[in-house]
Amino acid sequence: MIPVASAAYVAPVLAGPGRAVVVSAVFSGAVVLDVKDGERSARTTVVLLDPRATAVPLGVRGTAPLPMVPVGAPGRVGDGGVDLAGTAFRLARTWSSSVPVIDPAADRLAELTGRARQSPLGLDHRRLANLDGALRDNDQKGVADGVRSLVGLGIGSTPAGDDVLAGLMVALHVRGRADLAASVSAAIDPTRTTAYSAALLVAAAAGHAALEALAVLRWLHRPTAADPAPEHADPLKINASGRSAQFSSHSGPHTMIMGSHPIDRLLAVGHTSGADLTAGLLLGLRVDRAQLDPAGTEAA
C-alpha cells in the first residue's frame, strides 16, 4: 500500500464509492485515469502523479514511482484510494486546490509581467490581443470569439491555447468573478482538445488550480492588517491526518514546489505550459475591476 496526497478537487472521488477506471493517457510523470458514471457517460478524471510532477488539481501524488501501465489498462478508484496494476494507493492527506480571491500588489504584478515576457509561449502572442481587448472592453461576444479561437490551439497533452484559457479562468476567480469564468467556460468546446486538457479546463472553471499557480497568487497578494498570520494563511497546506491536522507542503512529495521563487516554479512547468498559463493569468489580473464589475462601475 502506498499513501498518497490528493488535490481537494478530486478527493471526493477517491473517498466515494468504488468505480472502474481506465488508463486514457500515460506521460513521463503522470497516468491519467477516466471513469464514466453510469448511463450518462459523464467523465471524471483523476491523475496519478510522479513525486516530482506538477501538482495539478486533478492530481493524486505519492512518494513512489508510478506503475508501468499501457493505455487501456483497467483500474479502480474510490473506497479511499486508487487501485492500479496490483498497487493500492491510499488517500492519507489532501491539499487545497481552491483559488483564493486576492488583492494583487502592483509592484509584484509588474514583476510577474516582466518575468513572463522573457519566457517563450507555445503560441503567437498576437493571438491573445483580441481576447485581451475584449476583456478590457467587457465585450462578451468578443470574449467568446477569442476563447473559441484558442481552444485546442497548439500541441501536446495540454495545448498552449488551453493553458492560456485555464490561467484566464483562474484569474477571473481571483478577481471574484466566477460568473465571467463561467462565461469563458461556456464558450469552450471540449471536443476540440484532448480529454485530459478538457478536464483541466473544467477544474479551472470551477476555481481550482495547480499548487504552482496558487503559490504565485499567494506571492502576488497585497497583505493587510486583517490578513491572518503567515503560518495560517498558506494556501499550499495539505491535510496530514484525516480531516484536522495541517502542515506546510514543504514535506514529503511536495518538496519540489518549495525550492525556488514561485514565478520560477510556475514558468518551469512543461515546455511552455507554465508560461502559457501565466499569460492567461495576466489577461485576467490586469483588467481593471471596475471594467469587470458593472455594479462596481455604478457605485463609482
C-alpha positions in Angstrom: 0.0 0.0 0.0 1.3 3.5 -0.9 0.0 6.5 0.9 -0.9 9.5 -1.3 -1.9 13.1 -1.2 -4.8 14.3 -3.3 -6.0 17.7 -4.6 -9.1 18.7 -2.7 -10.9 18.9 -6.1 -10.7 15.1 -6.7 -10.5 13.9 -3.1 -14.3 13.2 -3.1 -13.8 10.8 -6.0 -11.2 8.9 -4.0 -13.3 8.9 -0.9 -16.5 8.0 -2.7 -17.8 4.6 -3.8 -15.6 2.3 -5.8 -15.8 2.7 -9.6 -14.0 1.2 -12.5 -11.5 3.4 -14.4 -9.4 3.0 -17.5 -6.0 4.5 -18.3 -6.6 7.1 -21.0 -3.1 8.6 -21.3 0.4 7.9 -20.0 3.1 10.6 -19.7 6.5 10.6 -18.2 5.2 11.9 -14.9 1.5 11.1 -14.9 -1.0 8.4 -15.5 -4.5 9.7 -16.5 -7.5 7.7 -15.3 -11.0 8.2 -16.6 -14.2 6.9 -15.1 -17.7 7.0 -16.7 -20.7 7.3 -14.5 -23.5 5.1 -15.5 -25.8 5.8 -18.3 -24.9 9.5 -18.5 -21.3 8.7 -19.5 -20.2 11.7 -17.6 -16.4 11.7 -17.5 -14.5 12.0 -14.3 -10.7 12.3 -14.5 -8.1 11.5 -11.8 -4.3 11.7 -12.5 -1.7 9.7 -10.7 1.4 11.8 -10.4 5.1 11.1 -10.1 6.5 12.6 -6.9 8.1 15.5 -8.8 5.3 16.1 -11.2 3.3 19.4 -11.4 0.6 19.3 -8.7 -2.4 19.7 -11.0 -5.9 20.0 -9.4 -6.8 16.5 -10.8 -3.7 15.1 -9.1 -3.0 12.2 -6.7 0.6 12.1 -5.7 2.7 9.8 -3.5 6.4 9.2 -2.9 6.8 6.1 -5.0 7.4 5.9 -8.8 4.4 5.3 -11.0 3.5 1.8 -12.1 4.2 0.9 -15.7 0.8 0.6 -17.4 -0.4 0.9 -21.0 -3.3 3.0 -22.3 -6.5 1.0 -21.8 -5.3 -0.7 -18.6 -8.2 -1.2 -16.1 -8.2 0.1 -12.5 -10.4 1.2 -9.8 -11.0 4.5 -7.9 -12.9 5.1 -4.7 -13.3 3.4 -1.3 -10.4 5.6 -0.1 -7.9 5.5 -2.9 -6.8 4.2 -6.3 -6.0 0.6 -7.3 -3.9 0.1 -10.4 -1.6 -2.6 -11.8 -1.8 -4.5 -8.5 -0.8 -1.5 -6.4 -3.1 0.1 -3.8 -2.7 3.9 -3.5 -4.5 5.0 -0.3 -5.6 8.6 0.5 -3.6 9.9 3.5 -3.8 13.7 3.0 -5.2 16.4 0.9 -4.0 19.8 -0.4 -6.2 22.8 -1.1 -6.6 23.4 -4.9 -9.1 26.2 -4.5 -8.3 29.6 -6.0 -8.3 32.5 -3.4 -9.7 36.0 -4.0 -6.6 38.3 -3.6 -5.7 41.9 -4.0 -2.6 41.8 -6.2 0.2 44.2 -5.3 1.0 46.5 -8.2 4.8 46.1 -8.0 4.6 42.3 -7.8 2.1 42.2 -10.7 4.6 44.3 -12.7 7.4 41.9 -11.8 5.4 38.9 -12.9 4.6 40.6 -16.2 8.2 41.4 -16.8 9.4 37.9 -16.0 6.7 36.3 -18.1 7.7 38.3 -21.1 11.1 36.7 -21.1 9.6 33.2 -21.4 8.5 31.9 -24.8 4.9 31.0 -25.3 3.5 28.0 -27.1 1.5 30.2 -29.5 1.9 33.6 -31.2 1.3 36.2 -28.5 -0.6 38.3 -31.1 -3.4 35.7 -30.9 -4.1 37.0 -27.4 -4.6 40.6 -28.5 -8.2 40.3 -29.5 -9.2 38.4 -26.3 -7.2 41.0 -24.2 -9.1 43.8 -25.9 -12.5 42.2 -25.5 -11.8 41.6 -21.8 -10.8 45.2 -21.3 -13.9 46.5 -23.1 -16.2 44.0 -21.4 -17.2 42.8 -24.8 -19.0 39.5 -24.2 -19.2 38.4 -27.8 -15.6 39.3 -28.4 -14.5 37.3 -25.3 -16.5 34.2 -26.6 -14.9 34.6 -30.1 -11.5 34.9 -28.5 -12.0 31.8 -26.3 -13.2 29.7 -29.3 -10.1 30.7 -31.3 -7.8 29.4 -28.5 -9.4 26.0 -27.6 -7.0 23.2 -28.6 -4.5 25.6 -30.2 -1.1 24.1 -30.1 0.5 20.7 -29.5 0.9 18.4 -26.5 -1.3 17.0 -23.8 -2.4 20.5 -22.8 -2.3 22.7 -25.9 -1.0 26.2 -25.3 -4.3 27.9 -26.0 -6.0 25.7 -23.3 -3.3 26.7 -20.8 -4.0 30.3 -21.5 -7.7 29.8 -21.0 -7.1 27.9 -17.8 -5.0 30.7 -16.5 -7.6 33.2 -17.5 -10.4 31.4 -15.7 -8.3 31.1 -12.6 -7.5 34.8 -12.7 -11.2 35.7 -13.0 -11.9 33.7 -9.8 -9.0 35.6 -8.2 -10.9 38.8 -9.2 -14.1 37.4 -7.6 -15.8 37.0 -11.0 -16.8 33.4 -11.1 -19.6 34.5 -13.4 -17.2 35.6 -16.1 -15.2 32.4 -15.6 -18.4 30.5 -16.3 -18.9 32.6 -19.5 -15.4 31.7 -20.7 -16.1 28.0 -19.9 -19.4 28.1 -21.8 -17.6 29.1 -25.0 -15.2 26.1 -24.7 -15.9 23.2 -27.0 -14.2 20.2 -25.2 -14.3 18.1 -28.4 -11.7 20.4 -29.9 -8.9 19.5 -27.5 -7.5 16.5 -25.6 -9.7 14.8 -23.0 -7.0 15.5 -20.3 -6.8 19.2 -21.2 -10.6 19.5 -21.2 -10.7 18.0 -17.7 -8.2 20.6 -16.5 -10.3 23.4 -18.1 -13.3 22.2 -16.2 -11.3 22.3 -13.0 -10.1 25.9 -13.7 -13.7 26.9 -14.5 -14.7 25.6 -11.0 -12.0 27.7 -9.4 -9.2 25.1 -8.9 -5.5 25.4 -9.9 -2.2 23.7 -9.6 -0.1 24.3 -6.5 2.5 26.1 -8.6 -0.1 28.7 -9.7 -1.5 29.0 -6.2 2.0 29.8 -4.9 2.3 32.7 -7.4 -1.2 34.0 -6.4 -0.2 34.0 -2.7 3.0 35.8 -3.5 1.1 38.4 -5.5 -1.3 39.2 -2.7 -1.0 42.6 -1.0 -1.1 41.8 2.7 -3.2 43.9 5.1 -3.5 44.1 8.8 -6.7 42.0 8.6 -4.9 39.1 6.9 -4.2 36.0 9.0 -0.7 35.4 10.2 1.6 33.8 7.6 1.6 30.4 9.3 -2.2 30.3 9.0 -2.5 31.9 5.5 -0.5 29.5 3.3 -2.8 28.1 0.6 -0.3 25.3 -0.1 -1.1 23.4 3.1 -2.1 19.8 3.0 -4.2 17.8 5.4 -1.7 15.5 7.2 -4.0 13.5 9.4 -7.6 12.8 8.5 -9.7 16.0 8.3 -7.9 18.0 11.0 -4.1 18.4 11.3 -2.3 20.5 8.7 1.3 21.2 7.9 3.2 23.1 5.2 3.6 21.4 1.8 7.4 21.5 2.1 7.2 18.0 3.5 7.2 14.7 1.6 6.4 14.6 -2.1 5.7 18.3 -2.2 9.4 19.3 -1.8 9.7 20.2 -5.4 7.4 23.2 -5.2 9.2 24.9 -2.3 12.8 25.2 -3.6 12.8 28.4 -5.6 10.8 31.6 -6.3 7.1 30.9 -7.1 7.4 32.6 -10.5 10.4 30.4 -11.5 8.5 27.2 -10.4 5.4 28.2 -12.5 7.3 29.2 -15.6 9.2 26.0 -15.5 6.1 23.8 -15.8 6.2 21.8 -19.0 7.8 23.0 -22.2 5.7 26.2 -22.4 2.7 25.3 -20.2 3.8 27.4 -17.3 4.4 30.4 -19.5 1.1 30.0 -21.3 -0.8 29.6 -18.0 0.9 32.8 -16.7 -0.1 34.6 -19.9 -3.7 33.7 -19.1 -3.4 34.8 -15.5 -2.1 38.2 -16.6 -5.0 38.6 -19.1 -7.4 38.3 -16.2 -5.4 40.0 -13.5 -4.6 43.2 -15.3 -8.2 44.0 -16.3 -9.4 46.8 -14.1 -12.0 45.5 -11.7 -14.5 48.3 -12.5 -14.4 47.2 -16.1 -15.3 43.7 -15.0 -17.9 44.6 -12.4 -20.8 46.6 -13.6 -22.1 47.1 -10.0 -18.7 48.4 -9.1 -18.8 50.9 -12.0 -22.2 52.2 -10.9 -21.0 52.6 -7.3 -18.0 54.6 -8.5 
